């Protein structure tokens, strides 16, 4: 976790930004560059560093496997990423960011860089800005010449005194000249670390911010084509993006950072605190929650980094692989970020997936080129309200709408001047019929629980996609609340019984975790919800617990599915020292 940056950030950044408006990062409207990041191909795992469940350090062969896949995409489809961002575990921690990790890249980066050039990829690199303990496998640069900037008590480098910041700038120059560096991803910023031996203070934070801003501005002035992505450490408080319990209009980040950054990210991949039928959809709803908060804080949509679309087997992507990825991709494309960004393992996408990705990418790119703008639709995802995005130009365009709630809803799109536009469902979760009605000034679309639906409007309605399914198979469009009876037993087990569920039906138990303070996000580490709560679901032939895997960010809920009900449907849970009570609801599929 990154320590909280003091509120002095606000005044310092306002002053800096007013003096540097002319040097703001340029934005291109005539292209839609496509970014790839190998996070979740490599992964820290639960050990964070040096081992543990899910630890997967980057190797040359892993990176080359991704590059070869993209080269295949280019040759066969004329499509693929423009940038490859090599994430955290690429550098030799003993040095100054000028050497690659000898364990993963024993011969240095030459083979990878040549393969990238052959595949038409430009290089991006992850940099730990200044945080972390100087120990093995902690992915902090430990160059001896930089030690006089390091504060051992606060475990980070001071940015305003000593050689560190100049050394970091020199490392970027080296990477730009020797390796072709074109994207810099800055992570783990701790802007309030004072010089060694001194306490934290607003003066030290002020000096760090000014020094950092001058350094980045100077580098950008010499190399205006380099893109900067700002990740952890630039918000007011890291806890503000760790869940979706935060109020939608609470302060989160100062938009003045945009005077030196191209994009600021809205949080790692996490489940929303609103329960969902599918784990990936819950992660989608988390991102939409945070994008809205950033937008309400004054950020243009095209400068918000929503963490892209993950197709990885690492724990950072919840080990989901390519499951349900298309809905995530289309939400990502239409949020207005102007930065299509794929994470993970591209080898998990089959040929049909690549064609589908290319088609949707090209449509969005064409709409931007015509002058289309993104409109935010609907309500607050963190409270289960339907939401979406409309990208359109003179009526024609694409609309994605999502329904986080547990009931079928009818969502109405409205148009000015009472125009009537043709509207067609281009894709949806599940092979199901989606009712759509067009009228003067509106389009109504019906959406099932946790479902994502993509609509084509006007000219786009006449252009079908290669596949209509975001998620294959069936999807429960109608869920009916079921009355439940709660019972306690002497051994502290809680029993919930669902009344009068028809035989053969599917039942969804929705469990939200509580402690003395109310609902909360439970950090289980590598443990499983089903084991820790001693979950027993009875009354049917099969049951499924979501989540079924360890989740590094924790979770505040679980969904237990019982299929083919044959008797009295019951759910048994045992509270523990962390989860002392539950809010439980049940729904049956009609």
C-alpha positions as CSV (number, residue, x, y, z in Angstrom):
1,X,0.0,0.0,0.0
2,X,1.2,3.5,-0.9
3,X,1.2,6.0,2.0
4,X,-1.2,8.9,1.9
5,X,0.0,12.0,0.1
6,X,-0.7,15.1,2.2
7,X,-3.3,17.6,1.2
8,X,-0.4,20.1,0.4
9,X,-0.5,18.4,-3.0
10,X,-3.6,20.5,-3.9
11,X,-1.9,23.9,-3.5
12,X,1.4,22.9,-4.9
13,X,0.0,21.4,-8.0
14,X,-2.3,24.3,-8.7
15,X,0.6,26.7,-8.6
16,X,2.8,24.4,-10.8
17,X,0.1,23.8,-13.3
18,X,-0.8,27.5,-13.7
19,X,2.9,28.1,-14.6
20,X,3.1,25.3,-17.1
21,X,-0.2,25.2,-19.2
22,X,1.7,25.7,-22.4
23,X,3.6,22.5,-21.8
24,X,0.6,20.2,-21.3
25,X,0.9,16.8,-22.9
26,X,-0.4,17.0,-26.5
27,X,-3.4,14.8,-27.3
28,X,-3.9,13.2,-30.8
29,X,-7.4,13.0,-32.2
30,X,-6.4,11.4,-35.6
31,X,-5.3,8.1,-34.2
32,X,-6.2,5.6,-31.5
33,X,-2.9,4.0,-30.3
34,X,-3.2,0.5,-28.9
35,X,-1.2,-0.4,-25.7
36,X,-0.2,-3.8,-24.3
37,X,1.2,-4.4,-20.8
38,X,2.5,-7.8,-19.7
39,X,1.2,-7.6,-16.2
40,X,-0.7,-10.8,-15.4
41,X,1.7,-12.6,-17.9
42,X,4.2,-11.8,-15.2
43,X,2.8,-11.4,-11.7
44,X,4.0,-10.7,-8.1
45,X,1.5,-13.1,-6.7
46,X,0.4,-13.0,-3.0
47,X,4.0,-12.9,-1.8
48,X,4.2,-9.5,-3.4
49,X,7.9,-10.2,-4.0
50,X,10.3,-13.1,-3.8
51,X,7.8,-16.0,-4.1
52,X,4.5,-17.2,-2.8
53,X,1.2,-18.2,-4.4
54,X,1.0,-16.8,-8.0
55,X,4.6,-15.5,-8.1
56,X,5.6,-15.4,-11.8
57,X,8.7,-13.4,-12.6
58,X,9.2,-12.1,-16.1
59,X,11.5,-14.0,-18.5
60,X,12.7,-13.3,-22.0
61,X,10.7,-16.3,-23.3
62,X,7.4,-15.1,-21.7
63,X,7.9,-11.6,-23.3
64,X,8.9,-13.1,-26.7
65,X,5.8,-15.3,-26.7
66,X,3.6,-12.2,-26.5
67,X,5.6,-10.4,-29.2
68,X,5.4,-13.4,-31.5
69,X,1.6,-13.5,-31.0
70,X,1.3,-9.9,-31.9
71,X,3.5,-10.3,-35.0
72,X,1.1,-13.1,-36.1
73,X,-1.9,-10.7,-35.6
74,X,-0.1,-8.1,-37.7
75,X,0.7,-10.4,-40.5
76,X,-2.8,-12.1,-40.6
77,X,-5.1,-9.3,-39.6
78,X,-3.2,-6.1,-40.1
79,X,-4.0,-5.3,-36.4
80,X,-2.2,-5.3,-33.1
81,X,-0.8,-3.1,-30.3
82,X,1.4,-0.2,-31.1
83,X,3.2,-0.2,-27.7
84,X,4.5,-3.0,-25.4
85,X,4.9,-1.9,-21.8
86,X,7.2,-4.2,-20.0
87,X,6.0,-4.2,-16.4
88,X,7.6,-4.4,-13.0
89,X,10.1,-7.3,-13.1
90,X,12.3,-6.3,-16.0
91,X,15.3,-4.5,-14.3
92,X,18.3,-5.6,-12.3
93,X,17.4,-4.3,-8.8
94,X,21.0,-3.9,-7.8
95,X,21.5,-1.1,-10.3
96,X,20.2,2.1,-11.8
97,X,17.5,1.0,-14.3
98,X,20.2,0.5,-17.0
99,X,20.5,-3.2,-16.8
100,X,17.8,-5.9,-17.3
101,X,17.2,-8.6,-14.7
102,X,19.9,-11.2,-15.3
103,X,17.7,-14.0,-14.1
104,X,14.9,-13.3,-16.6
105,X,17.1,-11.8,-19.4
106,X,20.6,-13.3,-19.0
107,X,21.6,-11.9,-22.4
108,X,20.0,-8.5,-21.9
109,X,17.1,-7.1,-23.9
110,X,18.6,-7.4,-27.4
111,X,16.5,-10.3,-28.6
112,X,13.3,-8.8,-27.2
113,X,13.9,-5.4,-28.6
114,X,14.6,-6.8,-32.1
115,X,11.5,-8.9,-32.0
116,X,9.5,-5.9,-30.9
117,X,10.8,-3.8,-33.8
118,X,10.0,-6.7,-36.2
119,X,6.4,-6.7,-34.8
120,X,6.0,-3.0,-35.1
121,X,5.9,-2.4,-31.3
122,X,7.4,0.5,-29.4
123,X,8.8,0.0,-26.0
124,X,7.3,1.1,-22.7
125,X,8.8,0.4,-19.2
126,X,7.5,0.4,-15.7
127,X,9.3,2.4,-13.1
128,X,9.0,2.3,-9.3
129,X,9.1,6.0,-8.7
130,X,10.6,6.0,-5.2
131,X,9.0,3.5,-2.7
132,X,10.0,0.3,-1.0
133,X,12.5,-1.4,1.3
134,X,15.9,-2.1,-0.2
135,X,15.9,-5.9,-0.2
136,X,16.1,-8.7,-2.7
137,X,13.1,-9.3,-5.1
138,X,11.3,-6.1,-3.9
139,X,11.6,-4.4,-7.3
140,X,13.1,-1.2,-6.0
141,X,16.3,0.1,-7.7
142,X,19.2,-0.3,-5.2
143,X,22.0,1.6,-7.0
144,X,24.7,2.3,-4.4
145,X,25.3,5.8,-5.7
146,X,21.7,6.7,-4.9
147,X,21.8,5.7,-1.3
148,X,22.3,9.2,0.1
149,X,18.7,10.0,-1.1
150,X,17.2,7.0,0.6
151,X,15.3,7.4,3.8
152,X,15.6,4.0,5.6
153,X,13.0,4.8,8.3
154,X,10.3,5.7,5.7
155,X,11.6,3.2,3.1
156,X,11.8,5.4,0.0
157,X,13.9,7.9,-1.9
158,X,13.6,11.6,-1.3
159,X,12.9,13.3,-4.6
160,X,14.2,16.8,-3.7
161,X,17.7,16.1,-2.3
162,X,20.5,13.8,-3.2
163,X,21.3,12.1,-6.5
164,X,18.2,9.9,-6.9
165,X,16.0,12.1,-9.1
166,X,18.8,13.1,-11.5
167,X,19.8,9.4,-11.7
168,X,16.2,8.5,-12.6
169,X,16.1,11.1,-15.3
170,X,19.5,9.8,-16.7
171,X,18.1,6.3,-16.7
172,X,15.2,7.4,-18.8
173,X,17.5,9.2,-21.2
174,X,19.6,6.0,-21.5
175,X,16.5,3.9,-22.2
176,X,15.3,6.4,-24.8
177,X,18.5,6.5,-26.7
178,X,19.6,2.8,-26.3
179,X,16.4,0.9,-26.3
180,X,13.8,3.2,-27.9
181,X,11.7,4.0,-24.8
182,X,8.5,5.7,-25.7
183,X,6.1,5.0,-22.7
184,X,7.0,5.6,-19.0
185,X,4.7,4.0,-16.5
186,X,5.3,5.4,-13.0
187,X,4.1,3.5,-10.0
188,X,4.5,3.5,-6.2
189,X,4.9,7.2,-5.8
190,X,5.4,8.3,-2.2
191,X,5.7,12.1,-2.5
192,X,6.1,12.9,1.2
193,X,9.4,11.2,1.9
194,X,11.8,13.7,3.4
195,X,15.6,13.6,3.2
196,X,17.2,10.9,5.4
197,X,17.1,11.8,9.1
198,X,14.3,14.3,8.7
199,X,10.6,14.0,9.7
200,X,7.7,14.2,7.2
201,X,6.6,17.8,6.7
202,X,4.5,19.9,4.3
203,X,7.8,21.6,3.3
204,X,9.4,18.4,2.3
205,X,6.4,17.2,0.3
206,X,6.2,20.6,-1.4
207,X,9.9,20.3,-2.4
208,X,9.5,16.8,-3.7
209,X,6.5,17.6,-5.9
210,X,8.2,20.6,-7.4
211,X,11.4,18.7,-8.1
212,X,9.5,15.8,-9.6
213,X,7.4,18.1,-11.7
214,X,10.4,20.0,-13.0
215,X,12.2,16.8,-13.9
216,X,9.2,15.3,-15.8
217,X,8.5,18.6,-17.6
218,X,12.1,18.9,-18.6
219,X,12.2,15.3,-20.0
220,X,9.0,15.9,-21.9
221,X,10.3,19.1,-23.3
222,X,13.2,17.2,-24.9
223,X,11.2,14.1,-25.8
224,X,7.6,15.3,-26.4
225,X,6.6,12.0,-28.0
226,X,7.0,10.0,-24.8
227,X,3.8,9.1,-23.0
228,X,3.5,9.1,-19.3
229,X,1.1,6.9,-17.3
230,X,0.8,7.8,-13.6
231,X,-0.3,4.9,-11.3
232,X,-0.2,4.3,-7.6
233,X,0.6,7.2,-5.3
234,X,-0.9,10.2,-7.1
235,X,-4.3,10.2,-5.4
236,X,-5.0,11.8,-2.1
237,X,-5.4,8.5,-0.2
238,X,-4.9,5.0,-1.6
239,X,-7.8,3.8,0.5
240,X,-10.1,5.9,-1.7
241,X,-9.7,3.4,-4.6
242,X,-9.5,0.2,-2.6
243,X,-13.3,-0.3,-2.6
244,X,-16.6,1.1,-3.9
245,X,-18.0,2.1,-0.5
246,X,-16.6,5.7,-1.1
247,X,-19.2,8.4,-1.9
248,X,-19.3,9.2,-5.6
249,X,-18.4,12.9,-5.1
250,X,-15.7,12.6,-2.4
251,X,-12.3,14.1,-3.3
252,X,-10.1,11.6,-4.9
253,X,-7.3,13.1,-7.0
254,X,-6.2,16.5,-8.1
255,X,-6.7,17.0,-11.9
256,X,-3.7,19.4,-12.0
257,X,-1.5,16.3,-12.3
258,X,-2.6,16.2,-15.9
259,X,-0.1,19.0,-16.6
260,X,2.6,16.4,-16.7
261,X,0.8,13.1,-17.2
262,X,-1.0,11.7,-20.2
263,X,-3.2,9.4,-18.2
264,X,-3.9,8.7,-14.5
265,X,-5.2,5.4,-13.5
266,X,-8.4,4.8,-11.7
267,X,-7.4,1.7,-9.7
268,X,-6.2,-1.8,-10.1
269,X,-8.6,-4.6,-11.1
270,X,-10.8,-5.3,-8.1
271,X,-14.3,-6.6,-7.4
272,X,-17.0,-4.1,-6.9
273,X,-18.7,-4.2,-3.5
274,X,-22.0,-4.7,-5.2
275,X,-22.5,-8.5,-5.7
276,X,-22.6,-9.7,-9.3
277,X,-23.4,-12.9,-11.1
278,X,-19.9,-13.1,-12.6
279,X,-16.7,-12.1,-11.0
280,X,-15.3,-10.3,-14.1
281,X,-18.5,-8.3,-14.4
282,X,-18.0,-7.2,-10.8
283,X,-14.5,-6.0,-11.6
284,X,-16.0,-4.1,-14.6
285,X,-18.5,-2.4,-12.3
286,X,-15.6,-1.4,-10.0
287,X,-13.8,0.3,-12.8
288,X,-17.0,2.2,-13.9
289,X,-17.5,3.3,-10.3
290,X,-14.0,4.8,-10.2
291,X,-14.1,6.3,-13.7
292,X,-17.2,8.2,-12.7
293,X,-15.5,9.4,-9.5
294,X,-12.5,10.7,-11.5
295,X,-14.7,12.3,-14.1
296,X,-16.8,14.0,-11.4
297,X,-13.5,15.3,-9.9
298,X,-12.8,17.2,-13.1
299,X,-10.9,14.6,-15.2
300,X,-11.7,14.4,-18.9
301,X,-12.7,10.9,-19.8
302,X,-9.9,10.7,-22.4
303,X,-7.3,11.1,-19.6
304,X,-8.5,8.4,-17.2
305,X,-6.7,5.1,-17.3
306,X,-9.2,2.4,-16.3
307,X,-6.7,-0.5,-16.1
308,X,-7.7,-1.8,-19.5
309,X,-8.8,-5.3,-20.3
310,X,-7.1,-8.3,-18.6
311,X,-6.8,-11.7,-20.2
312,X,-4.3,-13.3,-17.8
313,X,-4.0,-16.3,-15.6
314,X,-2.1,-14.4,-13.0
315,X,-3.7,-13.5,-9.6
316,X,-3.8,-9.8,-10.7
317,X,-6.5,-10.9,-13.2
318,X,-8.1,-13.3,-10.7
319,X,-6.8,-16.2,-12.8
320,X,-9.8,-15.7,-15.1
321,X,-7.9,-16.2,-18.3
322,X,-10.1,-15.0,-21.2
323,X,-13.4,-15.7,-19.5
324,X,-16.0,-13.0,-20.2
325,X,-13.3,-10.8,-21.7
326,X,-15.4,-9.3,-24.5
327,X,-17.7,-7.4,-22.2
328,X,-14.7,-6.0,-20.3
329,X,-13.1,-4.9,-23.7
330,X,-16.2,-3.2,-25.0
331,X,-16.8,-1.3,-21.7
332,X,-13.1,-0.3,-21.8
333,X,-13.3,0.9,-25.4
334,X,-16.4,3.0,-24.8
335,X,-15.5,4.6,-21.5
336,X,-13.9,7.4,-23.5
337,X,-10.3,6.8,-22.4
338,X,-8.8,7.0,-25.9
339,X,-6.3,4.4,-24.9
340,X,-7.2,0.8,-25.8
341,X,-5.1,-1.3,-23.4
342,X,-4.7,-5.1,-23.2
343,X,-3.0,-6.8,-20.3
344,X,-1.9,-10.4,-19.7
345,X,-1.4,-13.2,-22.1
346,X,-2.5,-12.6,-25.8
347,X,-2.0,-16.3,-26.5
348,X,-5.3,-16.9,-24.6
349,X,-7.2,-15.2,-27.4
350,X,-8.2,-17.4,-30.3
351,X,-8.6,-16.3,-33.9
352,X,-12.2,-15.4,-33.6
353,X,-11.4,-13.3,-30.5
354,X,-8.8,-11.4,-32.5
355,X,-11.2,-10.7,-35.3
356,X,-13.8,-9.5,-32.8
357,X,-11.3,-7.3,-31.0
358,X,-10.1,-5.8,-34.4
359,X,-13.7,-5.1,-35.5
360,X,-14.7,-3.3,-32.3
361,X,-11.4,-1.4,-32.1
362,X,-11.8,-0.2,-35.7
363,X,-15.4,1.0,-35.2
364,X,-14.4,3.0,-32.2
365,X,-11.4,4.4,-34.0
366,X,-13.5,5.4,-37.0
367,X,-16.1,7.1,-34.8
368,X,-13.4,9.2,-33.1
369,X,-11.9,10.1,-36.4
370,X,-15.4,11.4,-37.5
371,X,-15.6,13.6,-34.4
372,X,-17.6,11.3,-32.1
373,X,-17.7,12.2,-28.4
374,X,-18.4,10.0,-25.4
375,X,-21.4,10.6,-23.2
376,X,-21.7,9.1,-19.7
377,X,-25.1,7.5,-19.2
378,X,-27.1,6.4,-16.1
379,X,-26.4,6.3,-12.5
380,X,-24.0,5.1,-9.8
381,X,-22.5,1.6,-10.4
382,X,-21.4,1.3,-6.8
383,X,-25.1,1.3,-5.8
384,X,-26.4,-1.1,-8.4
385,X,-27.8,1.5,-10.7
386,X,-27.8,0.9,-14.5
387,X,-25.1,2.8,-16.4
388,X,-23.4,3.0,-19.7
389,X,-21.6,5.1,-22.4
390,X,-22.7,6.4,-25.8
391,X,-20.1,7.2,-28.5
392,X,-21.9,8.9,-31.3
393,X,-21.6,11.4,-34.1
394,X,-24.7,12.9,-35.8
395,X,-26.8,10.2,-34.3
396,X,-24.9,7.1,-35.4
397,X,-22.7,5.4,-32.9
398,X,-22.3,2.7,-30.3
399,X,-23.9,2.4,-26.9
400,X,-22.9,0.0,-24.1
401,X,-25.3,-0.4,-21.2
402,X,-24.8,-2.5,-18.0
403,X,-27.1,-3.5,-15.3
404,X,-25.4,-4.2,-11.9
405,X,-28.8,-4.9,-10.2
406,X,-30.4,-8.3,-9.5
407,X,-33.5,-7.7,-11.6
408,X,-34.4,-7.2,-15.3
409,X,-34.5,-3.5,-16.1
410,X,-35.7,-1.4,-19.0
411,X,-33.2,1.3,-19.8
412,X,-34.3,4.3,-21.9
413,X,-31.8,6.2,-24.2
414,X,-33.1,9.7,-25.1
415,X,-32.3,11.7,-28.2
416,X,-32.6,15.4,-28.9
417,X,-35.2,16.8,-31.3
418,X,-37.4,13.7,-31.1
419,X,-35.4,12.0,-33.8
420,X,-36.0,8.2,-34.3
421,X,-33.0,6.1,-34.9
422,X,-32.7,2.5,-35.8
423,X,-31.2,0.5,-32.9
424,X,-29.9,-3.1,-32.9
425,X,-28.3,-5.3,-30.3
426,X,-24.8,-6.0,-31.7
427,X,-23.7,-8.2,-28.7
428,X,-24.7,-9.1,-25.2
429,X,-23.8,-11.4,-22.4
430,X,-25.5,-14.8,-23.1
431,X,-27.2,-16.2,-26.2
432,X,-30.5,-14.5,-25.3
433,X,-33.0,-12.3,-26.9
434,X,-32.7,-8.7,-25.9
435,X,-35.9,-6.7,-26.4
436,X,-35.3,-3.3,-28.1
437,X,-37.9,-0.7,-28.9
438,X,-37.3,2.5,-30.9
439,X,-39.6,5.6,-30.8
440,X,-39.5,9.3,-31.4
441,X,-36.7,10.6,-29.2
442,X,-35.9,7.3,-27.4
443,X,-34.7,3.7,-27.5
444,X,-35.7,1.3,-24.8
445,X,-33.6,-1.8,-24.1
446,X,-34.2,-4.5,-21.6
447,X,-31.2,-5.9,-19.7
448,X,-30.9,-8.8,-17.3
449,X,-29.0,-8.9,-14.0
450,X,-25.3,-8.2,-14.2
451,X,-25.6,-8.1,-18.0
452,X,-23.7,-6.0,-20.5
453,X,-25.4,-5.1,-23.8
454,X,-23.9,-3.4,-26.9
455,X,-26.2,-1.4,-29.2
456,X,-25.6,0.0,-32.7
457,X,-27.4,3.2,-33.5
458,X,-28.1,4.7,-36.9
459,X,-25.5,3.5,-39.5
460,X,-23.8,1.3,-36.9
461,X,-27.1,-0.7,-36.5
462,X,-26.5,-2.1,-40.0
463,X,-23.0,-3.4,-39.2
464,X,-23.2,-6.8,-37.4
465,X,-20.2,-8.0,-35.4
466,X,-18.4,-11.3,-36.2
467,X,-20.1,-12.8,-33.0
468,X,-23.1,-11.6,-31.1
469,X,-22.1,-13.1,-27.7
470,X,-20.0,-11.3,-25.2
471,X,-20.3,-14.2,-22.9
472,X,-21.3,-17.5,-24.4
473,X,-24.2,-19.7,-23.2
474,X,-27.3,-18.9,-21.3
475,X,-27.9,-15.8,-19.1
476,X,-30.6,-15.5,-16.4
477,X,-32.7,-12.6,-17.7
478,X,-35.3,-12.8,-15.0
479,X,-34.6,-13.4,-11.3
480,X,-37.3,-13.4,-8.7
481,X,-36.6,-12.6,-5.0
482,X,-37.3,-15.6,-2.7
483,X,-38.4,-15.3,0.9
484,X,-35.9,-16.8,3.3
485,X,-36.0,-17.9,6.9
486,X,-32.9,-17.4,9.1
487,X,-32.1,-19.7,12.0
488,X,-29.2,-19.9,14.5
489,X,-27.8,-23.1,16.1
490,X,-25.8,-23.8,19.2
491,X,-22.5,-24.2,17.3
492,X,-22.8,-20.6,15.9
493,X,-23.8,-21.9,12.5
494,X,-26.3,-19.8,10.7
495,X,-28.9,-21.5,8.5
496,X,-30.9,-19.8,5.7
497,X,-33.8,-21.6,4.2
498,X,-35.5,-20.5,0.9
499,X,-39.2,-21.0,0.7
500,X,-41.1,-22.8,-2.0
501,X,-38.4,-22.9,-4.8
502,X,-39.8,-25.0,-7.7
503,X,-38.0,-28.2,-8.5
504,X,-35.5,-28.0,-11.3
505,X,-35.0,-24.2,-10.7
506,X,-31.7,-22.5,-10.2
507,X,-31.2,-20.6,-6.9
508,X,-28.7,-17.8,-6.3
509,X,-27.8,-17.0,-2.7
510,X,-26.3,-13.5,-2.4
511,X,-24.2,-13.1,0.8
512,X,-22.7,-9.8,1.9
513,X,-20.1,-9.7,4.7
514,X,-20.5,-7.6,7.9
515,X,-18.6,-6.8,11.0
516,X,-19.3,-4.5,13.9
517,X,-18.9,-1.5,11.7
518,X,-21.2,-2.8,8.9
519,X,-20.4,-4.0,5.5
520,X,-16.7,-4.4,4.7
521,X,-14.1,-5.8,2.3
522,X,-12.5,-9.0,3.7
523,X,-8.9,-9.6,2.9
524,X,-8.6,-13.4,2.9
525,X,-5.1,-13.7,1.3
526,X,-4.8,-17.0,-0.4
527,X,-7.7,-18.5,1.5
528,X,-11.1,-19.3,0.0
529,X,-14.5,-17.9,1.0
530,X,-16.1,-21.3,1.0
531,X,-13.5,-22.8,3.4
532,X,-13.4,-19.9,5.8
533,X,-17.1,-19.6,6.2
534,X,-17.7,-23.4,6.0
535,X,-20.3,-22.8,3.3
536,X,-22.8,-25.6,2.8
537,X,-25.4,-25.2,0.1
538,X,-28.0,-28.0,-0.1
539,X,-31.2,-28.8,-1.9
540,X,-29.9,-29.3,-5.4
541,X,-27.6,-31.4,-7.6
542,X,-24.8,-28.9,-8.0
543,X,-23.5,-25.8,-6.3
544,X,-20.9,-23.1,-7.3
545,X,-19.4,-20.5,-5.0
546,X,-18.3,-17.1,-6.5
547,X,-15.4,-16.3,-6.0
548,X,-13.9,-19.7,-6.4
549,X,-10.3,-18.5,-6.3
550,X,-8.1,-16.4,-4.0
551,X,-8.5,-12.7,-4.6
552,X,-5.6,-10.4,-3.8
553,X,-7.8,-7.3,-3.2
554,X,-10.2,-9.1,-1.0
555,X,-14.0,-9.2,-1.4
556,X,-17.1,-8.1,0.4
557,X,-19.6,-10.7,-0.9
558,X,-20.1,-14.1,-2.2
559,X,-22.7,-15.7,-4.6
560,X,-23.6,-19.3,-4.1
561,X,-25.4,-21.0,-7.0
562,X,-27.5,-24.1,-6.5
563,X,-28.7,-25.8,-9.7
564,X,-31.5,-28.3,-10.3
565,X,-33.3,-27.7,-7.1
566,X,-34.8,-31.0,-5.8
567,X,-35.7,-30.3,-2.2
568,X,-35.6,-27.6,0.4
569,X,-32.9,-25.1,-0.5
570,X,-30.7,-24.2,2.4
571,X,-27.5,-22.3,3.0
572,X,-25.3,-22.8,6.1
573,X,-22.6,-20.3,7.1
574,X,-20.3,-20.1,10.1
575,X,-19.2,-16.5,11.2
576,X,-15.7,-16.0,12.4
577,X,-13.5,-13.3,14.0
578,X,-13.5,-11.3,10.8
579,X,-17.0,-11.8,9.4
580,X,-19.4,-11.7,12.3
581,X,-22.7,-11.4,10.4
582,X,-24.2,-11.5,7.0
583,X,-26.8,-9.8,4.8
584,X,-28.4,-12.7,2.8
585,X,-30.8,-12.6,-0.1
586,X,-32.0,-15.3,-2.5
587,X,-33.2,-15.2,-6.1
588,X,-34.6,-17.9,-8.3
589,X,-34.3,-17.9,-12.1
590,X,-37.7,-17.8,-13.7
